Every structure is written in structure tokens, then in C-alpha cells.
Amino acid sequence: INNSGKLSKMDRALVLTVIEGGGGGGGIVSLISITYAELAAAIAGSTLIPGQSYLLSDFATIYDQPDYDAAGVPKVTVATLEGNPEPLVLFATSVNTISSTVISIAYPKDQLQYNVNFNSTEWMGAPAKGRITLRIDDMGNRTDYDHRVVLFLRYETTESNFDSVNDNGNASFARVTFLGSGADREIGNFLDDFAIYFNEYSLPFLLPNNLFLGNCNTNTFGPLCMNNTFNSACTGNKLLGGTQYLILGSTCLNNTFGTGSFGTLSNNNSKNIFGRDCDITMGSSNVDHSFGDDCTISIGTNNNKQTFGSSCSITCGDSNTKNKFGIANNPLILGNLNSQNSFGESNTINLGNSNSDNKFGNSNAIVMVDFNIANSAGSRNTLTYGTSINNNKVLNGNTLIFQDMCSKNNIDNGCTLTLFLGSSFNNIKSNNLDAGTFTAALVYNNIGAFTLQSADFSAASHVYMPYTCETFLKDTTTPRLSYFSAVDVLTVVAPNA
């Protein structure tokens, strides 16, 4: 801190002794004690001594505390607070300038930048004594303000849970940015610049109002992140910039949030990636998801490894795993225990519980109820599946309604198929089959490429035999069904034979 840049020590009389000098000798550099008012006058009058170190004896951080009403609008009047005195060592670079790099007497290991020209607060216009514009503390936490002193408000939302930035009329507390102490002190959090955008974005406050509530480490905030709250033990999360009003529960690890995303995550959510401008509501213990941009997300607990495209509206129950969803699924509603499904783009999907290994093509409107397993659908289908439909494959352009106990079906292109409660059918191929009433259990049928309107097979006793049957039209209105019998005799019968 002396004029040769050598290391020195200071005694109680504010005399610095050089302990790393040149030529084997030591030296003594005296600090000149100065108040902020005297410093301002010296700068204005160009009476500083170039190369001289000064002790700004009465420095304290003075700031307007960010505070918002219930609608999120900055209050007209907010508290202007002053921290404890923290004398700073300054270095004059000319008769009217000082170096922005300063040293704190109280925290000599901290790296500090100081703006001497900040002489009134931004919102209330209260007198100030300069402003710390960079603080990297001894634990490696970095902000563009004095995070050892500044207190941020939070209002109570539920009993003993303080995570609302907006004043909801409940009790409040005020805490420093990094609340941890002792073994729970935060380490290595990087909060990028905020105040430099004050004029460009017409921000109300110079302070970003982000809060970490203990043992939160190595989180990274991009520029313009504000009004975010991280509960205890949140580590390794990344906010890419412009993220506001994000609340993380305890032990949320290694999540990434795109620009402009916001919402609430409960405890123990990890390794999730959110795109830009996502509105997030997430329960506990959800791991390894990927969401595109502009998604509206509501997810329960214990969901894992799901992938969602952009512009999705998502409601997902509990314990859904390894699903993949395309772009613009709106709305997408999943029940519980849906696993390893893959959905194309622009789907409107409502899945019941326990649907597994399904694949849907593009532009589908799909409703599935319980226990549908290993289905595959092509593009532009409208599908309604009943319970316990297994191993079906549906290709392009179909409009289908399936209900109970249907399994191992293969349905060709261009089908319009309606199957009613109690149906059981296998290996069905159909083209433009409309409103078929299949209340008897159909087994091993092959319905051909003909237009049949409401053909009634319920009385067809041969359908119960393990024959492959083909439907056709005898004329424009008369349906017939053909099959080979057990002795290889081709048999043609009416549908109700």
C-alpha cells in the first residue's frame, strides 16, 4: 500500500512500517487520516498528495434497502440503512483522483473496489460516503456490493418460512447475502454485476436482493439476477442471467436456469436444466430433467431424466422417468409412474398412471388411462387409450379410441377406429374403419382396408377361435368376414355368424 507497492504493517498509531523493502532497508509510510467530507473537498480542490496513502476513517456502507409491495412494485419509501464503520485505506493516484482498489482495515484479506463519487443513495437520496462496488471475501464469494453489511428483506409465507420478496403483510426478517457462519459459511459463490445496468434498465435499486440462507457454495449468477432466494445447502446452481423471483428449497444441487426463468423448486432437486423464460413449480427430489424455452412447468416429486421441448405447458405427477417430449406440447399432463415415453412435437397429451415405453409422433392429441405399455403412434393421431392396452403400434393419420384389455395390436395408416369397453383384440389392420362396435373379445383378427361403418361383430362365435380373419365388403353395404379354418378351408361368413 505504500508508494512503491511494497508490503507493510500498520501499528495502533496508524503508522505503516515497510516489511518488504528494497536495498535491504525498511521504510516508514504514514497514513493520513481523512473523513469522507475532507476527502471530497480534497478531490474537488485538487489537494491530494499523489502516491500518498489515506485512511478513510469514517467510511460505512449507506444504502437503500430494496422493498416491494404485495404487487412487486418498489415502495415509495424504503429504509436507508448504515452499516458498522469500516475504515478503508486509499491510495491517491493524482491530486484529485484515488485508486478504485482499496483495503479494509477490518477485513484485509477481502478484495475491494470503491467508488468515491457515490454521495447519495439512489432511491431515497440520503447522504452516502462512497460505495463498495466489488467485494470478494476471504471465502471467495463475489458480489458488486458490500455483502458483509447489506441486509435484504424477506417476508413470511408459511410458519417460519421466509421466502417472499414482496410485502404480504406478514412478519419479515433481514439477512446478509451469505447467512452461513462457522462451518456453514458459504464458499465460492459468484454473483455477476448488477448495478452497472441501473440506468440502462431503469432499475429502482442498485442492490440485487439475492439471499443465501446457509451453507450454499459455488453458485453462479449471471448479470441482472435479482430477488432470488436459495435455502440451505444449495450448491453448484447456475443462473445464466436475468433470473428473478426464483426460490430454491434446501439441498438443490447443480441446476441450470436460463435467462428470465422464475418459480419455486422444493427440496432436493438436482441436475435439472431449464431454458429461457420458464415458469417453474417443482416438488421435491426431481433429478436430471431438461426443459426447453418458454415452458410452464408443474411437476410433482421423484421424477427423473425427462426431456421436454420448448413452449411446453407441463403438468407431471410423481415418479415419471426417462420420458422425452417434443416442442409445443400444450398442455401436457402426466399422471404418476409414466416411464420412458417419447412424444413428438405439438402434442396435447393427458396420460393416466403407469404408462411405459410409449412413443407418439407429431401433432397428436392423446389421452391415455392406466396401464398402457409399449405403445407407438405415428403422426397426426387423435388417441384415447383405455386401461391395460399393451404393445400397440399406431401409424400416421389415425383417430383411435381404445378401452380395456387391448393388447399387441398393429393398426395401419389412415384409420378411424373406435373400440368400446371390454374389447380385447390383436393384430388389427384397418383403413378408415369408423365407429366399430367391438364388445365381444376379438382375437387374432386382421381387419382389412375397407370402409366399414358400425359393423357389429359381437355375435360372431368364430371370433373366439385362433384364426386370422379379414373383413371385406361383398357389395357397397354388405360386410363379410373370411378366414381359413383349422383344416385350411377358406370360409366366408356374415359378421354375426
C-alpha positions as CSV (number, residue, x, y, z in Angstrom):
1,I,0.0,0.0,0.0
2,N,3.0,2.4,0.0
3,N,4.1,4.4,-3.0
4,S,6.4,1.6,-4.1
5,G,3.7,-1.1,-3.8
6,K,5.6,-2.9,-1.0
7,L,4.0,-4.9,1.8
8,S,3.7,-3.0,5.0
9,K,2.2,-3.4,8.5
10,M,0.3,-0.8,10.5
11,D,0.6,-0.1,14.2
12,R,-2.0,1.4,16.6
13,A,-0.8,4.9,15.8
14,L,-1.7,4.3,12.2
15,V,2.0,4.2,11.1
16,L,2.9,1.7,8.4
17,T,6.3,0.0,8.5
18,V,7.6,-1.4,5.2
19,I,8.4,-5.1,5.8
20,E,9.4,-5.9,2.2
21,G,11.7,-3.1,1.1
22,G,14.4,-2.6,-1.5
23,G,18.1,-2.4,-0.8
24,G,17.8,-4.4,2.4
25,G,16.3,-1.5,4.2
26,G,12.9,-0.8,5.6
27,G,10.8,2.3,5.4
28,I,8.0,4.1,7.1
29,V,5.0,5.4,5.4
30,S,2.4,7.4,7.4
31,L,-1.2,7.2,6.6
32,I,-3.1,10.4,6.6
33,S,-6.4,10.1,8.3
34,I,-9.2,11.7,6.5
35,T,-13.0,11.8,6.7
36,Y,-15.3,11.4,3.7
37,A,-16.2,15.1,3.7
38,E,-12.5,16.0,3.8
39,L,-11.7,13.6,1.0
40,A,-14.4,15.0,-1.2
41,A,-13.1,18.5,-0.5
42,A,-9.5,17.5,-1.3
43,I,-10.6,15.9,-4.6
44,A,-12.6,19.0,-5.5
45,G,-9.7,21.3,-4.6
46,S,-7.0,19.1,-6.2
47,T,-5.1,19.0,-2.9
48,L,-4.4,15.2,-2.6
49,I,-0.8,14.1,-2.5
50,P,0.0,11.8,-5.4
51,G,1.4,8.5,-4.1
52,Q,0.1,9.1,-0.6
53,S,-2.0,6.6,1.3
54,Y,-5.0,7.8,3.2
55,L,-7.2,6.3,5.9
56,L,-10.8,7.0,5.2
57,S,-11.7,6.9,8.9
58,D,-15.5,7.3,8.9
59,F,-16.4,5.0,5.9
60,A,-19.6,3.0,6.4
61,T,-21.9,1.5,3.7
62,I,-25.0,3.5,3.5
63,Y,-27.7,2.0,1.2
64,D,-31.4,2.0,0.4
65,Q,-32.8,-1.4,1.3
66,P,-34.9,-2.9,-1.5
67,D,-38.5,-3.4,-0.5
68,Y,-41.6,-4.2,-2.7
69,D,-45.3,-4.0,-2.1
70,A,-47.6,-7.0,-2.5
71,A,-47.8,-6.4,-6.3
72,G,-44.0,-6.3,-6.6
73,V,-43.8,-2.6,-7.1
74,P,-41.0,-0.8,-5.2
75,K,-42.3,1.0,-2.2
76,V,-42.3,4.8,-2.3
77,T,-40.4,4.9,0.9
78,V,-37.8,2.4,1.9
79,A,-35.4,2.2,4.8
80,T,-32.0,3.8,4.3
81,L,-29.5,1.8,6.5
82,E,-25.9,2.3,7.6
83,G,-23.5,-0.4,8.4
84,N,-20.8,-0.5,11.0
85,P,-17.8,1.7,10.4
86,E,-15.2,0.0,8.2
87,P,-12.1,2.3,7.7
88,L,-10.6,1.9,4.3
89,V,-7.0,2.6,3.1
90,L,-7.0,4.6,-0.1
91,F,-4.2,5.5,-2.5
92,A,-4.0,8.8,-4.2
93,T,-3.1,8.5,-7.9
94,S,-3.1,12.2,-8.6
95,V,-4.0,15.5,-6.9
96,N,-7.7,14.8,-7.5
97,T,-8.1,11.0,-8.0
98,I,-7.7,7.9,-5.9
99,S,-7.3,4.3,-7.0
100,S,-10.5,2.3,-7.0
101,T,-8.7,-0.6,-5.3
102,V,-8.8,-0.1,-1.5
103,I,-8.0,-2.1,1.6
104,S,-10.3,-2.8,4.5
105,I,-8.7,-2.5,8.0
106,A,-11.3,-4.9,9.4
107,Y,-11.1,-7.5,6.5
108,P,-7.6,-7.1,5.0
109,K,-8.0,-10.4,3.0
110,D,-11.0,-9.1,1.1
111,Q,-10.6,-7.7,-2.4
112,L,-12.4,-4.4,-2.6
113,Q,-13.3,-1.8,-5.3
114,Y,-14.6,1.6,-4.1
115,N,-16.5,4.4,-5.9
116,V,-15.7,7.7,-4.1
117,N,-18.3,9.6,-6.1
118,F,-21.4,7.8,-4.7
119,N,-22.5,10.6,-2.4
120,S,-26.3,10.0,-2.2
121,T,-28.5,6.9,-2.3
122,E,-30.3,6.1,-5.5
123,W,-33.9,5.8,-4.2
124,M,-34.2,8.0,-1.1
125,G,-31.4,10.4,-1.9
126,A,-29.8,10.0,1.6
127,P,-26.2,11.2,2.0
128,A,-23.6,8.5,1.4
129,K,-19.8,8.1,1.9
130,G,-18.9,6.4,-1.3
131,R,-19.8,2.8,-2.2
132,I,-18.1,-0.6,-2.4
133,T,-18.6,-1.8,-6.0
134,L,-16.8,-5.1,-5.7
135,R,-16.2,-7.4,-2.7
136,I,-14.6,-10.8,-2.9
137,D,-14.4,-12.0,0.6
138,D,-11.9,-14.4,2.2
139,M,-14.2,-17.4,1.2
140,G,-14.2,-16.4,-2.4
141,N,-17.8,-15.1,-2.5
142,R,-18.0,-12.3,-5.1
143,T,-20.6,-9.5,-5.5
144,D,-20.7,-5.9,-6.8
145,Y,-21.8,-4.5,-3.4
146,D,-20.8,-4.7,0.3
147,H,-22.3,-8.2,1.0
148,R,-20.8,-8.2,4.5
149,V,-23.1,-5.4,5.6
150,V,-26.1,-5.1,3.3
151,L,-29.3,-6.7,4.7
152,F,-32.1,-8.0,2.4
153,L,-35.7,-8.4,3.5
154,R,-37.9,-11.5,3.2
155,Y,-41.5,-11.9,4.3
156,E,-43.0,-15.0,5.9
157,T,-45.1,-17.1,3.6
158,T,-45.8,-20.1,5.9
159,E,-44.8,-20.5,9.5
160,S,-41.1,-19.9,9.9
161,N,-40.7,-19.9,6.2
162,F,-39.4,-16.5,4.9
163,D,-39.1,-16.5,1.2
164,S,-41.3,-13.8,-0.2
165,V,-39.6,-10.7,-1.6
166,N,-43.0,-8.9,-1.8
167,D,-44.6,-7.5,1.4
168,N,-47.6,-9.8,2.0
169,G,-48.4,-8.2,5.4
170,N,-46.7,-11.0,7.4
171,A,-43.7,-10.8,9.6
172,S,-40.3,-10.2,8.0
173,F,-36.6,-10.7,8.6
174,A,-33.5,-9.0,7.2
175,R,-30.3,-11.0,6.5
176,V,-26.9,-10.5,4.8
177,T,-26.5,-12.1,1.4
178,F,-24.5,-15.1,2.7
179,L,-26.1,-16.1,6.0
180,G,-23.8,-19.0,6.9
181,S,-21.3,-18.8,9.7
182,G,-18.6,-21.1,11.0
183,A,-18.6,-24.5,9.3
184,D,-21.7,-23.4,7.3
185,R,-20.1,-20.3,5.7
186,E,-20.7,-20.0,2.0
187,I,-17.8,-20.6,-0.3
188,G,-17.1,-19.6,-3.8
189,N,-20.4,-18.0,-4.9
190,F,-20.0,-15.7,-7.9
191,L,-22.7,-13.0,-8.4
192,D,-22.1,-11.1,-11.6
193,D,-22.6,-7.4,-11.9
194,F,-26.0,-5.8,-11.4
195,A,-25.5,-2.1,-10.5
196,I,-23.9,-1.3,-13.8
197,Y,-27.2,-1.9,-15.6
198,F,-29.0,0.6,-13.2
199,N,-29.5,3.3,-15.8
200,E,-29.8,1.1,-18.9
201,Y,-32.8,-0.8,-17.5
202,S,-34.2,1.9,-15.2
203,L,-33.7,-0.3,-12.1
204,P,-35.1,1.0,-8.8
205,F,-32.2,-0.2,-6.7
206,L,-28.5,-0.7,-7.1
207,L,-28.8,-3.8,-5.0
208,P,-29.9,-7.2,-6.5
209,N,-31.6,-8.5,-3.4
210,N,-30.4,-12.1,-3.7
211,L,-30.2,-14.2,-0.5
212,F,-28.4,-17.4,0.5
213,L,-29.6,-19.0,3.8
214,G,-26.6,-21.0,4.9
215,N,-24.0,-23.4,3.5
216,C,-24.7,-22.6,-0.2
217,N,-21.5,-23.0,-2.2
218,T,-20.2,-22.4,-5.7
219,N,-23.4,-21.0,-7.1
220,T,-23.0,-18.7,-10.2
221,F,-25.3,-15.9,-11.1
222,G,-25.1,-14.1,-14.4
223,P,-25.8,-10.4,-14.8
224,L,-29.1,-8.9,-13.8
225,C,-30.2,-11.7,-11.4
226,M,-32.4,-10.2,-8.7
227,N,-34.9,-11.1,-5.9
228,N,-33.8,-14.8,-5.7
229,T,-33.8,-16.9,-2.5
230,F,-31.7,-20.0,-2.0
231,N,-32.4,-22.0,1.1
232,S,-29.7,-24.0,2.9
233,A,-27.1,-26.3,1.2
234,C,-27.9,-25.2,-2.3
235,T,-24.7,-25.8,-4.3
236,G,-23.4,-25.6,-7.9
237,N,-26.5,-23.9,-9.3
238,K,-26.2,-21.6,-12.3
239,L,-28.4,-18.7,-13.2
240,L,-27.5,-17.6,-16.7
241,G,-28.7,-14.1,-16.3
242,G,-31.9,-12.0,-15.8
243,T,-33.4,-14.6,-13.4
244,Q,-35.8,-13.1,-10.9
245,Y,-38.1,-14.4,-8.1
246,L,-36.6,-17.9,-8.1
247,I,-36.9,-19.8,-4.8
248,L,-34.8,-23.0,-4.2
249,G,-35.6,-25.3,-1.3
250,S,-32.8,-26.9,0.6
251,T,-30.2,-29.1,-1.0
252,C,-30.9,-28.2,-4.6
253,L,-27.7,-29.0,-6.5
254,N,-26.3,-28.3,-9.9
255,N,-29.4,-27.0,-11.6
256,T,-29.2,-24.5,-14.5
257,F,-31.7,-21.8,-15.2
258,G,-32.0,-19.9,-18.5
259,T,-32.4,-16.2,-18.8
260,G,-35.6,-14.9,-17.3
261,S,-36.8,-18.1,-15.7
262,F,-38.5,-17.9,-12.4
263,G,-40.6,-20.0,-9.9
264,T,-40.2,-22.4,-7.0
265,L,-38.3,-25.6,-6.5
266,S,-38.8,-27.7,-3.3
267,N,-36.0,-29.6,-1.6
268,N,-33.5,-32.0,-3.2
269,N,-33.9,-31.1,-6.8
270,S,-30.7,-31.7,-8.8
271,K,-29.1,-31.6,-12.3
272,N,-32.2,-30.1,-13.9
273,I,-31.7,-27.7,-16.9
274,F,-34.3,-25.1,-17.6
275,G,-34.4,-23.0,-20.8
276,R,-35.2,-19.3,-21.1
277,D,-38.3,-17.7,-19.6
278,C,-39.6,-20.8,-17.9
279,D,-42.3,-20.6,-15.2
280,I,-41.4,-23.4,-12.8
281,T,-43.2,-25.1,-10.0
282,M,-41.4,-28.3,-8.9
283,G,-41.8,-30.6,-6.0
284,S,-39.1,-32.5,-4.2
285,S,-36.4,-34.9,-5.4
286,N,-36.7,-34.4,-9.2
287,V,-33.4,-35.2,-11.0
288,D,-31.8,-34.8,-14.4
289,H,-34.6,-33.1,-16.4
290,S,-34.1,-30.9,-19.4
291,F,-36.7,-28.2,-20.4
292,G,-36.7,-26.0,-23.5
293,D,-37.5,-22.3,-23.6
294,D,-40.8,-20.7,-22.6
295,C,-42.2,-23.7,-20.7
296,T,-44.8,-23.6,-18.0
297,I,-43.9,-26.4,-15.6
298,S,-45.7,-28.1,-12.8
299,I,-44.0,-31.2,-11.6
300,G,-44.5,-33.4,-8.6
301,T,-41.9,-35.5,-6.7
302,N,-39.4,-38.2,-7.7
303,N,-39.4,-37.6,-11.4
304,N,-36.2,-38.4,-13.2
305,K,-34.5,-38.0,-16.6
306,Q,-37.3,-36.4,-18.6
307,T,-36.7,-34.2,-21.6
308,F,-39.2,-31.5,-22.7
309,G,-39.0,-29.3,-25.8
310,S,-39.7,-25.6,-26.0
311,S,-43.0,-23.8,-25.4
312,C,-44.5,-26.7,-23.4
313,S,-47.2,-26.5,-20.8
314,I,-46.4,-29.4,-18.5
315,T,-48.2,-30.9,-15.6
316,C,-46.5,-34.0,-14.3
317,G,-47.3,-36.2,-11.3
318,D,-44.9,-38.3,-9.3
319,S,-42.3,-40.8,-10.3
320,N,-42.2,-40.3,-14.0
321,T,-38.9,-41.4,-15.6
322,K,-36.9,-41.2,-18.8
323,N,-39.7,-39.5,-20.9
324,K,-38.9,-37.4,-23.9
325,F,-41.3,-34.7,-25.2
326,G,-41.1,-32.6,-28.3
327,I,-41.8,-28.9,-28.9
328,A,-45.0,-27.0,-28.1
329,N,-46.8,-29.7,-26.1
330,N,-49.6,-27.6,-24.7
331,P,-50.9,-28.7,-22.3
332,L,-49.0,-31.8,-21.4
333,I,-50.4,-33.6,-18.3
334,L,-48.9,-36.8,-16.9
335,G,-50.1,-38.9,-14.0
336,N,-47.8,-40.9,-11.8
337,L,-45.3,-43.6,-12.8
338,N,-45.1,-42.9,-16.6
339,S,-41.7,-44.2,-17.8
340,Q,-39.5,-44.0,-20.9
341,N,-42.2,-42.4,-23.2
342,S,-41.2,-40.3,-26.2
343,F,-43.5,-37.7,-27.6
344,G,-43.2,-35.7,-30.8
345,E,-43.9,-32.0,-31.4
346,S,-47.2,-30.1,-30.9
347,N,-49.0,-32.7,-28.9
348,T,-51.8,-32.2,-26.4
349,I,-51.3,-35.1,-24.1
350,N,-53.1,-36.3,-20.9
351,L,-51.6,-39.6,-19.6
352,G,-53.0,-41.6,-16.7
353,N,-50.8,-43.6,-14.4
354,S,-48.3,-46.3,-15.1
355,N,-47.9,-45.7,-18.9
356,S,-44.5,-47.1,-20.0
357,D,-42.3,-47.1,-23.1
358,N,-44.8,-45.3,-25.4
359,K,-43.8,-43.3,-28.5
360,F,-46.0,-40.8,-30.1
361,G,-45.4,-38.9,-33.4
362,N,-46.1,-35.3,-34.2
363,S,-49.3,-33.3,-33.9
364,N,-51.2,-35.8,-31.7
365,A,-54.0,-35.2,-29.2
366,I,-53.6,-38.1,-26.8
367,V,-55.4,-39.3,-23.7
368,M,-54.2,-42.5,-22.0
369,V,-55.5,-44.0,-18.9
370,D,-53.8,-46.6,-16.6
371,F,-51.5,-49.4,-17.5
372,N,-50.8,-48.7,-21.2
373,I,-47.4,-50.2,-22.0
374,A,-45.0,-50.1,-25.0
375,N,-47.3,-48.3,-27.5
376,S,-46.0,-46.5,-30.6
377,A,-48.1,-44.0,-32.5
378,G,-47.4,-42.1,-35.8
379,S,-48.1,-38.5,-36.7
380,R,-51.3,-36.5,-36.5
381,N,-53.2,-39.1,-34.4
382,T,-56.0,-38.4,-32.0
383,L,-55.8,-41.2,-29.5
384,T,-57.8,-42.2,-26.4
385,Y,-56.5,-45.3,-24.8
386,G,-58.3,-47.3,-22.1
387,T,-56.8,-49.4,-19.4
388,S,-54.2,-52.2,-19.9
389,I,-53.5,-51.7,-23.6
390,N,-50.2,-53.3,-24.4
391,N,-47.7,-53.3,-27.2
392,N,-49.8,-51.5,-29.8
393,K,-48.3,-49.8,-32.8
394,V,-50.3,-47.0,-34.5
395,L,-49.1,-45.3,-37.6
396,N,-49.9,-41.9,-39.3
397,G,-53.3,-40.2,-39.6
398,N,-55.3,-42.3,-37.2
399,T,-58.2,-41.3,-35.0
400,L,-58.5,-44.0,-32.3
401,I,-60.3,-44.8,-29.1
402,F,-59.1,-47.8,-27.2
403,Q,-60.5,-49.2,-23.9
404,D,-60.0,-52.1,-21.5
405,M,-57.7,-55.1,-22.1
406,C,-56.5,-54.4,-25.6
407,S,-53.0,-55.8,-26.4
408,K,-50.4,-56.4,-29.1
409,N,-52.3,-54.6,-31.8
410,N,-50.8,-53.2,-35.1
411,I,-53.0,-50.5,-36.7
412,D,-52.2,-49.2,-40.2
413,N,-52.3,-45.7,-41.7
414,G,-55.5,-43.7,-42.1
415,C,-57.6,-45.5,-39.6
416,T,-60.5,-44.0,-37.7
417,L,-61.2,-46.7,-35.0
418,T,-63.5,-46.8,-32.0
419,L,-63.3,-49.7,-29.6
420,F,-65.5,-49.9,-26.6
421,L,-65.3,-51.1,-23.0
422,G,-64.4,-54.7,-22.7
423,S,-62.7,-55.1,-26.0
424,S,-59.7,-57.4,-26.4
425,F,-58.2,-57.5,-29.9
426,N,-54.9,-58.4,-31.5
427,N,-53.1,-57.8,-34.8
428,I,-55.7,-55.4,-36.2
429,K,-55.1,-53.6,-39.5
430,S,-57.6,-51.1,-40.7
431,N,-58.1,-48.2,-43.0
432,N,-61.0,-45.8,-42.5
433,L,-62.7,-48.1,-40.0
434,D,-65.2,-45.9,-38.2
435,A,-67.1,-46.4,-35.0
436,G,-66.9,-50.2,-35.0
437,T,-68.8,-51.7,-32.0
438,F,-66.4,-54.4,-30.7
439,T,-67.9,-55.5,-27.4
440,A,-67.1,-59.2,-27.9
441,A,-63.4,-60.1,-27.3
442,L,-61.8,-60.1,-30.8
443,V,-58.7,-62.3,-31.0
444,Y,-56.2,-62.6,-33.9
445,N,-58.3,-60.6,-36.3
446,N,-56.9,-58.9,-39.4
447,I,-59.4,-56.2,-40.4
448,G,-58.7,-55.2,-44.0
449,A,-58.5,-51.8,-45.7
450,F,-62.2,-51.2,-46.3
451,T,-64.7,-48.6,-45.1
452,L,-67.0,-50.3,-42.5
453,Q,-69.5,-48.2,-40.6
454,S,-70.5,-49.6,-37.2
455,A,-70.2,-53.3,-38.1
456,D,-71.4,-55.4,-35.2
457,F,-69.2,-58.4,-34.5
458,S,-70.5,-59.2,-31.0
459,A,-72.3,-62.3,-32.1
460,A,-69.6,-63.8,-34.2
461,S,-68.8,-67.0,-32.4
462,H,-65.9,-67.9,-34.7
463,V,-64.0,-64.8,-33.5
464,Y,-63.1,-66.6,-30.3
465,M,-61.1,-69.2,-32.3
466,P,-57.4,-68.6,-33.0
467,Y,-58.0,-67.7,-36.7
468,T,-56.7,-64.8,-38.6
469,C,-59.8,-63.1,-40.0
470,E,-60.2,-60.5,-42.8
471,T,-63.2,-58.2,-43.3
472,F,-64.3,-57.0,-46.7
473,L,-67.4,-55.7,-48.4
474,K,-69.4,-58.1,-50.6
475,D,-71.0,-55.0,-52.2
476,T,-71.1,-51.4,-51.2
477,T,-73.0,-52.0,-48.0
478,T,-72.7,-55.7,-47.1
479,P,-69.7,-56.6,-44.8
480,R,-68.3,-60.1,-44.9
481,L,-65.6,-61.8,-42.9
482,S,-63.2,-64.5,-44.3
483,Y,-60.8,-66.9,-42.6
484,F,-59.1,-70.2,-43.0
485,S,-60.3,-72.9,-40.7
486,A,-58.2,-75.4,-38.8
487,V,-58.3,-77.7,-41.9
488,D,-57.3,-74.8,-44.3
489,V,-60.8,-74.3,-45.7
490,L,-61.5,-70.7,-46.7
491,T,-64.7,-69.7,-45.0
492,V,-66.7,-66.6,-45.7
493,V,-69.4,-65.6,-43.2
494,A,-71.5,-62.7,-42.2
495,P,-70.0,-60.7,-39.3
496,N,-72.6,-62.0,-36.9
497,A,-72.3,-65.7,-38.0
